[in-house]
Amino acid sequence: MLELINIQKSFHGIEILKNISFKVEPGERIAIIGPSGCGKSTILKILLGLIEPDHGQVLFQGRDLFQMSENQLKEARKELALLFQYSALFDSMSVEENISFALEESDGLYTEQEISNMVDKYLEMVEMKSFKTSMPSDLSGGQKKRIGLARALAKDPKLMLYDEPTTGLDPVLSTNIENLMVKLSEQLNMTSIVVTHQISTMIRTADKIYFMQQGELLEPESPNTIFKSKQEVIKRFVNGEP
């Protein structure tokens, strides 16, 4: 489904990504972990076509994102969705309008009634149907995450990207969001990439875990092996050591 091949990226002469290569198969759940500033979020921006790498290829469904025309890239992006770190809801729109916005961008594919039905469907998926008419200012941090997730799901993505999905949430809310991510992934047979520095998030939501350090990816681990890893930097990270 997705493959990154020797991706390199520098900003202002500082190398952020160094020959990043990995492959994601359909239905896989991948986590990329590491300390803040190690380059994790830059990978997401490249996957969305927002930043072009200095070198390397990003193959999505067998095609290089950065060799596509503008229209082809627009079509490819319809198959990707991102849950932003801080939900990124439109403050002036209700919950229903926030989710409808994603559907109304579909070039007239859906009628008004179909959009309303789909909003109900995705709100029910994230257990927020009773908040349909609420404004973002009325919602807690965890509730905003759920609405942001419903809006992302409205695109019916083949690949779901999560940028620090549990940042700023207390442990109970974090666990709820993590459980919801796994449930939806299984229910919709959705491929996902989670960027996080939270150990609990990577353990609960991923099948394969890549640790990122100073712009490089180490050999992947699994939730079962990461706490027994022989890689020193990973051992220090999971033990909370500097």
Backbone as CSV, one residue per row, in Angstrom:
resi,resn,N_x,N_y,N_z,CA_x,CA_y,CA_z,C_x,C_y,C_z
1,MET,0.817,-1.208,0.000,0.000,0.000,0.000,0.851,1.258,0.000
2,LEU,1.831,1.309,0.919,2.664,2.505,1.060,4.111,2.086,1.266
3,GLU,5.007,2.794,0.586,6.427,2.515,0.769,7.226,3.809,0.675
4,LEU,8.070,4.034,1.662,9.021,5.143,1.627,10.392,4.569,1.313
5,ILE,11.070,5.175,0.340,12.361,4.661,-0.112,13.414,5.758,-0.019
6,ASN,14.341,5.590,0.913,15.498,6.493,1.054,15.110,7.972,1.111
7,ILE,14.136,8.287,1.964,13.675,9.672,2.079,14.681,10.503,2.877
8,GLN,15.068,11.624,2.285,15.957,12.577,2.954,15.304,13.956,2.922
9,LYS,15.468,14.696,4.021,14.928,16.049,4.076,15.768,16.895,5.026
10,SER,16.132,18.091,4.551,16.875,19.043,5.376,16.141,20.368,5.425
11,PHE,16.286,21.072,6.538,15.775,22.432,6.676,16.919,23.322,7.151
12,HIS,17.171,24.388,6.393,18.222,25.347,6.763,19.565,24.656,7.024
13,GLY,19.852,23.676,6.181,21.135,22.990,6.280,21.209,21.910,7.340
14,ILE,20.119,21.701,8.079,20.093,20.662,9.118,19.312,19.466,8.593
15,GLU,19.940,18.293,8.596,19.301,17.089,8.074,18.291,16.562,9.096
16,ILE,17.018,16.565,8.695,15.938,16.130,9.590,15.620,14.655,9.391
17,LEU,15.588,14.212,8.140,15.326,12.809,7.816,16.509,12.249,7.042
18,LYS,17.003,11.088,7.486,18.199,10.495,6.884,17.877,9.109,6.322
19,ASN,17.672,9.053,5.018,17.448,7.764,4.340,16.364,6.920,5.016
20,ILE,15.198,7.525,5.193,14.070,6.825,5.820,13.435,5.867,4.818
21,SER,13.355,4.601,5.195,12.723,3.591,4.341,11.870,2.670,5.208
22,PHE,10.626,2.494,4.823,9.785,1.469,5.441,8.576,1.216,4.554
23,LYS,7.936,0.094,4.797,6.804,-0.333,3.969,5.616,-0.629,4.874
24,VAL,4.434,-0.252,4.423,3.203,-0.501,5.179,2.262,-1.322,4.306
25,GLU,1.885,-2.491,4.807,0.967,-3.365,4.074,-0.481,-3.024,4.436
26,PRO,-1.441,-3.346,3.544,-2.853,-3.079,3.844,-3.279,-3.716,5.169
27,GLY,-3.955,-2.927,5.995,-4.452,-3.420,7.275,-3.459,-3.336,8.417
28,GLU,-2.206,-2.997,8.125,-1.199,-2.890,9.182,-1.414,-1.649,10.029
29,ARG,-0.993,-1.753,11.290,-1.016,-0.601,12.191,0.418,-0.324,12.631
30,ILE,0.943,0.814,12.188,2.336,1.178,12.429,2.396,2.331,13.427
31,ALA,3.367,2.281,14.322,3.647,3.430,15.193,5.075,3.890,14.949
32,ILE,5.247,5.206,14.897,6.579,5.807,14.833,6.746,6.613,16.114
33,ILE,7.703,6.210,16.923,7.878,6.849,18.226,9.258,7.492,18.314
34,GLY,9.406,8.319,19.322,10.683,8.978,19.534,10.472,10.311,20.210
35,PRO,11.535,10.920,20.698,11.418,12.198,21.403,10.965,13.321,20.488
36,SER,10.461,14.395,21.068,10.034,15.561,20.294,11.204,16.102,19.479
37,GLY,10.891,16.516,18.239,11.907,17.117,17.389,12.772,16.135,16.627
38,CYS,12.431,14.828,16.668,13.280,13.843,15.991,12.918,13.669,14.517
39,GLY,11.818,14.311,14.061,11.449,14.231,12.647,10.182,13.453,12.352
40,LYS,9.490,12.998,13.404,8.301,12.161,13.203,7.218,12.871,12.398
41,SER,6.874,14.090,12.805,5.788,14.819,12.138,6.158,15.213,10.711
42,THR,7.451,15.370,10.443,7.885,15.674,9.074,7.522,14.531,8.138
43,ILE,7.608,13.305,8.631,7.211,12.148,7.822,5.742,12.256,7.438
44,LEU,4.878,12.624,8.391,3.452,12.760,8.086,3.217,13.821,7.022
45,LYS,3.902,14.940,7.122,3.726,16.018,6.141,4.162,15.575,4.753
46,ILE,5.206,14.768,4.689,5.642,14.235,3.398,4.606,13.257,2.858
47,LEU,4.050,12.410,3.717,3.031,11.453,3.279,1.797,12.149,2.724
48,LEU,1.479,13.317,3.253,0.321,14.075,2.781,0.650,14.922,1.559
49,GLY,1.906,14.906,1.140,2.300,15.709,-0.015,2.442,17.179,0.297
50,LEU,2.537,17.528,1.584,2.647,18.935,1.982,4.087,19.428,1.909
51,ILE,5.024,18.504,2.080,6.452,18.817,1.996,7.081,17.823,1.031
52,GLU,7.898,18.314,0.126,8.569,17.419,-0.818,9.942,17.030,-0.270
53,PRO,10.275,15.737,-0.297,11.598,15.333,0.188,12.697,15.823,-0.750
54,ASP,13.892,15.965,-0.209,15.035,16.344,-1.040,15.482,15.179,-1.909
55,HIS,15.228,13.981,-1.416,15.652,12.773,-2.138,14.740,11.630,-1.719
56,GLY,14.532,10.667,-2.627,13.763,9.475,-2.303,12.377,9.472,-2.921
57,GLN,11.661,8.387,-2.674,10.326,8.193,-3.241,9.314,7.857,-2.148
58,VAL,8.085,8.317,-2.375,6.950,7.911,-1.549,5.954,7.239,-2.482
59,LEU,5.864,5.921,-2.397,4.969,5.167,-3.265,3.673,4.870,-2.520
60,PHE,2.568,5.364,-3.054,1.244,5.091,-2.489,0.432,4.388,-3.565
61,GLN,-0.014,3.177,-3.245,-0.697,2.337,-4.235,0.172,2.166,-5.484
62,GLY,1.496,2.091,-5.262,2.425,1.831,-6.356,2.855,3.032,-7.164
63,ARG,2.373,4.217,-6.809,2.703,5.423,-7.579,3.402,6.443,-6.694
64,ASP,4.400,7.117,-7.263,5.170,8.111,-6.515,4.347,9.389,-6.358
65,LEU,4.070,9.756,-5.110,3.270,10.957,-4.845,3.855,12.198,-5.505
66,PHE,5.167,12.262,-5.564,5.809,13.491,-6.035,6.129,13.480,-7.524
67,GLN,5.625,12.455,-8.211,5.665,12.440,-9.670,4.259,12.609,-10.246
68,MET,3.289,12.828,-9.375,1.902,12.989,-9.809,1.633,14.426,-10.238
69,SER,0.628,14.582,-11.108,0.146,15.921,-11.436,-0.647,16.447,-10.242
70,GLU,-0.988,17.723,-10.271,-1.749,18.317,-9.163,-3.086,17.611,-8.976
71,ASN,-3.766,17.290,-10.075,-5.055,16.597,-9.988,-4.897,15.175,-9.462
72,GLN,-3.837,14.496,-9.900,-3.591,13.134,-9.415,-3.291,13.127,-7.918
73,LEU,-2.524,14.123,-7.468,-2.212,14.223,-6.043,-3.471,14.520,-5.234
74,LYS,-4.330,15.356,-5.784,-5.600,15.670,-5.118,-6.433,14.401,-4.945
75,GLU,-6.474,13.558,-5.977,-7.224,12.304,-5.899,-6.593,11.353,-4.883
76,ALA,-5.264,11.292,-4.872,-4.575,10.408,-3.922,-4.851,10.834,-2.483
77,ARG,-4.889,12.146,-2.260,-5.122,12.652,-0.898,-6.505,12.282,-0.374
78,LYS,-7.444,12.008,-1.269,-8.783,11.606,-0.836,-8.742,10.260,-0.117
79,GLU,-7.694,9.491,-0.349,-7.581,8.173,0.270,-6.771,8.214,1.568
80,LEU,-6.328,9.425,1.935,-5.573,9.626,3.173,-6.349,10.552,4.098
81,ALA,-6.248,10.317,5.380,-6.864,11.236,6.343,-5.928,11.399,7.528
82,LEU,-5.986,12.572,8.140,-5.111,12.887,9.274,-5.934,13.367,10.457
83,LEU,-5.681,12.774,11.619,-6.213,13.320,12.870,-5.127,14.208,13.453
84,PHE,-5.392,15.510,13.458,-4.403,16.476,13.916,-4.168,16.351,15.420
85,GLN,-3.005,16.803,15.840,-2.634,16.739,17.252,-3.653,17.459,18.133
86,TYR,-4.151,18.607,17.671,-5.110,19.383,18.475,-6.486,19.447,17.812
87,SER,-6.824,18.396,17.067,-8.143,18.194,16.457,-8.445,19.130,15.294
88,ALA,-8.036,20.407,15.382,-8.187,21.376,14.285,-9.631,21.510,13.810
89,LEU,-10.564,21.569,14.748,-11.961,21.808,14.382,-12.159,23.286,14.070
90,PHE,-13.149,23.565,13.223,-13.505,24.950,12.920,-14.368,25.483,14.066
91,ASP,-13.869,26.484,14.781,-14.559,26.991,15.970,-15.932,27.573,15.663
92,SER,-16.100,28.117,14.455,-17.361,28.776,14.107,-18.413,27.801,13.589
93,MET,-18.062,26.523,13.487,-18.989,25.513,12.967,-19.397,24.550,14.071
94,SER,-20.625,24.064,13.990,-21.081,23.042,14.924,-20.381,21.720,14.613
95,VAL,-20.569,20.754,15.489,-20.017,19.415,15.261,-20.504,18.867,13.924
96,GLU,-21.809,18.978,13.683,-22.372,18.483,12.423,-21.730,19.178,11.221
97,GLU,-21.573,20.481,11.294,-21.003,21.240,10.177,-19.533,20.897,9.955
98,ASN,-18.809,20.636,11.039,-17.405,20.247,10.909,-17.263,18.951,10.117
99,ILE,-18.121,17.986,10.407,-18.038,16.701,9.705,-18.606,16.821,8.293
100,SER,-19.688,17.580,8.155,-20.290,17.788,6.825,-19.305,18.434,5.871
101,PHE,-18.457,19.300,6.404,-17.496,20.022,5.564,-16.643,19.054,4.749
102,ALA,-16.193,17.973,5.387,-15.368,16.981,4.685,-16.159,16.302,3.574
103,LEU,-17.453,16.088,3.804,-18.292,15.413,2.810,-18.709,16.346,1.682
104,GLU,-18.884,17.615,2.009,-19.299,18.585,0.989,-18.188,18.888,-0.008
105,GLU,-16.950,18.494,0.342,-15.813,18.676,-0.559,-15.742,17.576,-1.613
106,SER,-16.756,16.714,-1.659,-16.715,15.534,-2.538,-17.320,15.789,-3.912
107,ASP,-17.324,17.056,-4.355,-17.767,17.413,-5.709,-19.189,16.946,-6.019
108,GLY,-20.102,17.160,-5.072,-21.508,16.857,-5.324,-21.845,15.386,-5.352
109,LEU,-20.976,14.559,-4.775,-21.199,13.112,-4.801,-22.386,12.701,-3.941
110,TYR,-22.666,13.485,-2.868,-23.731,13.125,-1.939,-24.813,14.194,-1.892
111,THR,-26.062,13.745,-1.675,-27.163,14.681,-1.467,-27.104,15.194,-0.028
112,GLU,-27.894,16.223,0.243,-27.930,16.794,1.595,-28.376,15.757,2.618
113,GLN,-29.368,14.943,2.251,-29.862,13.911,3.164,-28.808,12.831,3.400
114,GLU,-28.107,12.458,2.346,-27.048,11.452,2.485,-25.937,11.953,3.401
115,ILE,-25.600,13.234,3.267,-24.572,13.818,4.133,-25.020,13.786,5.592
116,SER,-26.281,14.147,5.831,-26.816,14.128,7.196,-26.762,12.719,7.787
117,ASN,-27.130,11.724,6.975,-27.099,10.330,7.440,-25.671,9.875,7.748
118,MET,-24.730,10.319,6.916,-23.335,9.927,7.115,-22.740,10.590,8.352
119,VAL,-23.137,11.837,8.604,-22.697,12.510,9.833,-23.147,11.697,11.046
120,ASP,-24.411,11.276,11.042,-24.931,10.452,12.141,-24.124,9.161,12.286
121,LYS,-23.818,8.552,11.157,-23.081,7.277,11.155,-21.704,7.429,11.802
122,TYR,-20.970,8.468,11.405,-19.608,8.627,11.927,-19.607,9.115,13.379
123,LEU,-20.603,9.917,13.741,-20.716,10.324,15.145,-21.027,9.120,16.031
124,GLU,-21.843,8.220,15.521,-22.155,7.011,16.280,-20.905,6.140,16.439
125,MET,-20.091,6.084,15.398,-18.853,5.294,15.454,-17.933,5.762,16.574
126,VAL,-17.886,7.088,16.772,-16.989,7.628,17.811,-17.739,7.928,19.109
127,GLU,-18.982,7.436,19.196,-19.802,7.540,20.410,-20.055,8.988,20.815
128,MET,-20.410,9.815,19.807,-20.643,11.246,20.059,-21.921,11.745,19.382
129,LYS,-22.866,10.856,19.118,-24.055,11.242,18.353,-24.877,12.323,19.050
130,SER,-24.893,12.325,20.368,-25.713,13.301,21.101,-25.108,14.707,21.075
131,PHE,-23.907,14.849,20.509,-23.231,16.155,20.465,-23.312,16.801,19.082
132,LYS,-24.213,16.327,18.258,-24.304,16.764,16.862,-24.437,18.276,16.715
133,THR,-25.209,18.913,17.571,-25.449,20.358,17.445,-24.514,21.200,18.320
134,SER,-23.618,20.546,19.043,-22.700,21.273,19.935,-21.663,22.058,19.142
135,MET,-21.118,23.080,19.784,-20.009,23.843,19.215,-18.697,23.331,19.827
136,PRO,-17.582,23.454,19.116,-16.298,22.989,19.656,-15.970,23.560,21.034
137,SER,-16.391,24.798,21.286,-16.100,25.425,22.585,-16.814,24.725,23.739
138,ASP,-17.847,23.936,23.424,-18.586,23.213,24.460,-17.960,21.854,24.780
139,LEU,-16.944,21.463,24.039,-16.405,20.112,24.141,-15.115,20.068,24.964
140,SER,-14.897,18.934,25.609,-13.632,18.696,26.312,-12.560,18.296,25.290
141,GLY,-11.315,18.195,25.753,-10.229,17.801,24.862,-10.454,16.433,24.240
142,GLY,-10.901,15.478,25.054,-11.160,14.136,24.546,-12.306,14.106,23.551
143,GLN,-13.350,14.896,23.822,-14.486,14.959,22.896,-14.083,15.580,21.561
144,LYS,-13.234,16.595,21.611,-12.748,17.205,20.365,-11.957,16.202,19.533
145,LYS,-11.166,15.366,20.208,-10.415,14.327,19.497,-11.371,13.386,18.770
146,ARG,-12.450,13.010,19.453,-13.420,12.095,18.848,-14.092,12.730,17.629
147,ILE,-14.439,14.006,17.738,-15.072,14.688,16.603,-14.073,14.833,15.452
148,GLY,-12.825,15.156,15.785,-11.793,15.221,14.755,-11.624,13.888,14.055
149,LEU,-11.734,12.808,14.812,-11.630,11.470,14.233,-12.826,11.173,13.329
150,ALA,-14.026,11.563,13.777,-15.220,11.368,12.942,-15.087,12.124,11.624
151,ARG,-14.569,13.342,11.694,-14.392,14.136,10.467,-13.380,13.476,9.530
152,ALA,-12.306,12.938,10.093,-11.310,12.248,9.269,-11.907,10.996,8.629
153,LEU,-12.705,10.256,9.389,-13.318,9.031,8.871,-14.317,9.312,7.761
154,ALA,-14.889,10.512,7.764,-15.886,10.868,6.749,-15.303,10.826,5.338
155,LYS,-13.988,10.910,5.232,-13.341,10.807,3.921,-13.265,9.359,3.436
156,ASP,-13.631,8.410,4.305,-13.530,6.980,3.995,-12.111,6.634,3.533
157,PRO,-11.107,6.956,4.362,-9.715,6.804,3.932,-9.245,5.352,3.906
158,LYS,-8.312,5.077,3.021,-7.642,3.778,3.025,-6.486,3.784,4.026
159,LEU,-5.927,4.974,4.254,-4.807,5.112,5.186,-5.098,6.249,6.153
160,MET,-5.092,5.926,7.442,-5.362,6.915,8.483,-4.057,7.285,9.174
161,LEU,-3.796,8.585,9.266,-2.592,9.096,9.911,-2.977,9.797,11.214
162,TYR,-2.253,9.511,12.274,-2.523,10.122,13.579,-1.281,10.873,14.039
163,ASP,-1.434,12.157,14.340,-0.322,12.961,14.840,-0.523,13.201,16.334
164,GLU,0.223,12.477,17.156,0.143,12.613,18.622,-1.319,12.602,19.102
165,PRO,-2.055,11.514,18.851,-3.500,11.509,19.120,-3.902,11.625,20.579
166,THR,-2.988,11.332,21.513,-3.375,11.388,22.930,-2.656,12.495,23.701
167,THR,-1.949,13.360,22.996,-1.257,14.468,23.663,-2.256,15.380,24.377
168,GLY,-1.968,15.726,25.616,-2.814,16.644,26.373,-4.000,15.999,27.053
169,LEU,-4.146,14.675,26.916,-5.272,13.982,27.548,-4.801,13.259,28.805
170,ASP,-5.707,13.150,29.786,-5.342,12.408,30.989,-5.324,10.906,30.663
171,PRO,-4.771,10.074,31.556,-4.626,8.646,31.242,-5.927,7.940,30.866
172,VAL,-7.029,8.286,31.526,-8.306,7.629,31.220,-8.777,7.992,29.819
173,LEU,-8.739,9.284,29.481,-9.152,9.717,28.146,-8.218,9.165,27.077
174,SER,-6.928,9.109,27.382,-5.960,8.541,26.435,-6.308,7.095,26.114
175,THR,-6.601,6.323,27.153,-6.962,4.915,26.952,-8.231,4.791,26.118
176,ASN,-9.211,5.659,26.376,-10.455,5.631,25.600,-10.200,5.893,24.122
177,ILE,-9.359,6.895,23.828,-9.049,7.220,22.435,-8.273,6.082,21.778
178,GLU,-7.319,5.517,22.501,-6.526,4.401,21.957,-7.414,3.206,21.639
179,ASN,-8.328,2.876,22.551,-9.246,1.757,22.316,-10.144,2.028,21.116
180,LEU,-10.577,3.278,20.981,-11.426,3.656,19.849,-10.656,3.528,18.531
181,MET,-9.403,3.950,18.521,-8.574,3.841,17.316,-8.456,2.386,16.860
182,VAL,-8.212,1.499,17.809,-8.071,0.077,17.478,-9.397,-0.495,16.991
183,LYS,-10.480,-0.152,17.679,-11.800,-0.659,17.295,-12.157,-0.250,15.871
184,LEU,-11.932,1.029,15.550,-12.269,1.524,14.213,-11.367,0.914,13.150
185,SER,-10.107,0.740,13.483,-9.175,0.124,12.541,-9.626,-1.284,12.177
186,GLU,-10.056,-2.037,13.178,-10.519,-3.405,12.939,-11.876,-3.418,12.241
187,GLN,-12.755,-2.539,12.675,-14.109,-2.485,12.116,-14.101,-2.089,10.644
188,LEU,-13.217,-1.146,10.277,-13.179,-0.619,8.911,-12.037,-1.207,8.090
189,ASN,-11.301,-2.145,8.678,-10.139,-2.750,8.014,-9.211,-1.667,7.468
190,MET,-8.858,-0.734,8.327,-8.142,0.470,7.928,-6.662,0.370,8.298
191,THR,-5.818,0.782,7.380,-4.382,0.861,7.627,-4.097,2.155,8.387
192,SER,-3.149,2.120,9.321,-2.899,3.343,10.092,-1.418,3.521,10.413
193,ILE,-1.033,4.794,10.512,0.299,5.173,10.986,0.102,6.169,12.117
194,VAL,0.640,5.848,13.276,0.514,6.700,14.455,1.884,7.278,14.797
195,VAL,1.965,8.592,14.852,3.176,9.263,15.312,2.937,9.687,16.757
196,THR,3.812,9.264,17.660,3.570,9.534,19.073,4.872,9.494,19.874
197,HIS,4.852,10.108,21.039,5.948,9.904,21.991,5.412,9.240,23.259
198,GLN,4.117,8.837,23.202,3.478,8.196,24.352,3.639,6.680,24.249
199,ILE,4.260,6.087,25.249,4.503,4.646,25.229,3.191,3.866,25.220
200,SER,2.212,4.298,26.016,0.937,3.574,26.075,0.243,3.562,24.719
201,THR,0.343,4.664,23.981,-0.316,4.751,22.675,0.291,3.766,21.690
202,MET,1.599,3.678,21.665,2.241,2.761,20.708,1.913,1.306,21.060
203,ILE,1.866,0.994,22.355,1.609,-0.385,22.768,0.191,-0.807,22.408
204,ARG,-0.766,0.088,22.623,-2.169,-0.277,22.426,-2.616,-0.215,20.966
205,THR,-1.960,0.598,20.146,-2.530,0.867,18.815,-1.721,0.309,17.648
206,ALA,-0.558,-0.306,17.896,0.308,-0.695,16.775,0.648,-2.181,16.780
207,ASP,0.868,-2.703,15.569,1.397,-4.059,15.399,2.916,-4.011,15.249
208,LYS,3.399,-2.912,14.655,4.829,-2.751,14.379,5.245,-1.359,14.837
209,ILE,6.391,-1.276,15.500,6.831,-0.013,16.100,8.225,0.349,15.590
210,TYR,8.317,1.555,15.017,9.617,2.080,14.594,10.047,3.173,15.570
211,PHE,11.260,3.074,16.065,11.804,4.128,16.923,12.647,5.057,16.065
212,MET,12.433,6.360,16.242,13.141,7.353,15.449,14.087,8.141,16.343
213,GLN,15.321,8.245,15.886,16.329,8.986,16.645,17.185,9.799,15.677
214,GLN,17.224,11.105,15.903,18.061,12.000,15.106,17.892,11.760,13.605
215,GLY,16.620,11.640,13.197,16.313,11.537,11.775,16.454,10.165,11.166
216,GLU,16.716,9.154,11.982,16.879,7.796,11.462,15.893,6.849,12.137
217,LEU,15.436,5.838,11.385,14.574,4.805,11.940,15.408,3.591,12.309
218,LEU,15.203,3.085,13.518,15.872,1.861,13.939,15.064,0.651,13.471
219,GLU,15.633,-0.525,13.640,14.933,-1.750,13.253,13.610,-1.847,14.019
220,PRO,12.533,-2.268,13.341,11.219,-2.272,13.998,11.119,-3.283,15.134
221,GLU,10.273,-2.932,16.081,9.943,-3.809,17.199,8.436,-4.073,17.152
222,SER,7.963,-4.916,18.050,6.527,-5.145,18.219,6.170,-4.814,19.664
223,PRO,4.872,-4.698,19.984,4.502,-4.457,21.386,5.042,-5.537,22.330
224,ASN,5.253,-6.745,21.797,5.752,-7.843,22.629,7.262,-7.807,22.841
225,THR,7.992,-7.153,21.923,9.458,-7.185,22.010,10.082,-5.881,22.491
226,ILE,9.338,-4.781,22.413,9.988,-3.486,22.616,10.545,-3.309,24.030
227,PHE,9.897,-3.898,25.027,10.408,-3.759,26.397,11.595,-4.689,26.666
228,LYS,11.853,-5.597,25.712,13.023,-6.488,25.828,14.056,-6.153,24.763
229,SER,13.905,-4.996,24.131,14.787,-4.619,23.022,16.250,-4.588,23.455
230,LYS,17.107,-5.030,22.533,18.549,-4.975,22.774,19.145,-3.649,22.277
231,GLN,18.304,-2.808,21.655,18.779,-1.517,21.164,18.786,-0.522,22.333
232,GLU,19.978,-0.033,22.671,20.168,0.764,23.883,19.262,1.992,23.945
233,VAL,19.138,2.701,22.827,18.347,3.934,22.827,16.876,3.637,23.109
234,ILE,16.391,2.498,22.636,15.001,2.102,22.902,14.845,1.708,24.370
235,LYS,15.792,0.983,24.895,15.743,0.593,26.313,15.665,1.821,27.208
236,ARG,16.463,2.837,26.888,16.441,4.059,27.697,15.101,4.772,27.569
237,PHE,14.561,4.814,26.350,13.301,5.530,26.114,12.148,4.885,26.888
238,VAL,11.999,3.576,26.768,10.859,2.909,27.423,11.018,2.887,28.944
239,ASN,12.248,3.046,29.423,12.481,3.110,30.874,12.478,4.538,31.402
240,GLY,12.212,5.501,30.504,12.143,6.897,30.913,13.480,7.509,31.250
241,GLU,14.559,6.937,30.702,15.902,7.456,30.973,16.324,8.435,29.882
242,PRO,17.151,9.426,30.188,17.597,10.401,29.180,18.560,9.769,28.176
